[in-house]
Structure formats: C-alpha cells, structure tokens
Amino acid sequence: MHTLITYDVSTTSPAGRKRLRQIAKVCLDYGQRVQNSVFECKVDPGQFVELKNKLCNLMKPEEDSVRFYNLGRNWQGHVEHFGQKEPYDPDGPLIV
C-alpha cells in the first residue's frame, strides 16, 4: 500500500525539536521524504501498523499532529508532481 504521511511537530522547546528529528528518522526508515514534513511510503499492512504505532508513540497529541493518507494500489493516478526534484517512484530501480 502506498501511504502519504504528513506531520507538524511543535519545535518551541528542545524536546519538540528532538521529537521532530525522531519522527523524521522513523519515516525515513519506511519511505522517501518528498517535502520537509511529508513522506511517501510503500508498506504492507503489517508495516503500516508498526509505522503508525511508532509515530503515534513519539508524538505529543496536545502539541503535534500526524496524518496518514492511504493512496491505494493505483496511487500513480492520484499523485501529480510539478517543480523541483524528480518525483519519487517506489517501484523504480533502487540505486545504492
């Protein structure tokens, strides 16, 4: 499943800045950053539950927000890209 994750973390305190870095790091473990606080992730249902739990356990609901958008199997028809950077293709070749 192709999922879009967005988040907004309060960075008015050192703890908030640490949460921001931790949330970004978890997202990087599962997908590709496409904008500052936006990640595209291709995960199976088990990985999605794991990712969601990790992010929800890191965030502070009274200060932060995390949103999950399930784009489905035909996600290419739901995503248009204009401007800088090449669009992310999770099904494309992986170059290490």
Residue pairs with C-beta under 8 A, 6 or more apart in sequence:
1 42
1 43
1 44
1 45
1 48
1 70
1 71
1 72
1 73
2 40
2 41
2 42
2 70
2 71
2 72
2 73
2 75
2 90
3 31
3 40
3 41
3 42
3 43
3 48
3 51
3 68
3 69
3 70
3 71
4 38
4 39
4 40
4 41
4 68
4 69
4 71
5 27
5 31
5 38
5 39
5 40
5 41
5 51
5 55
5 66
5 67
5 68
5 69
6 37
6 38
6 39
6 66
6 67
6 69
7 23
7 27
7 37
7 55
7 59
7 64
7 65
7 66
7 67
8 37
8 64
8 65
9 16
9 19
9 20
9 23
9 37
9 59
9 63
9 64
10 16
10 60
10 63
10 64
11 17
11 20
16 60
16 63
16 64
19 58
19 59
19 60
19 64
22 58
23 55
23 58
23 59
23 64
23 66
24 33
24 37
26 51
26 54
26 55
26 58
27 33
27 39
27 41
27 51
27 55
28 39
30 39
30 41
30 43
30 47
30 51
31 39
31 40
31 41
31 42
31 43
31 90
32 39
32 40
32 41
32 88
32 90
33 39
34 40
34 85
34 87
34 88
40 88
40 90
41 51
41 90
42 90
42 91
43 51
48 68
52 68
55 66
56 66
59 65
59 66
71 78
71 79
72 78
79 87
81 87
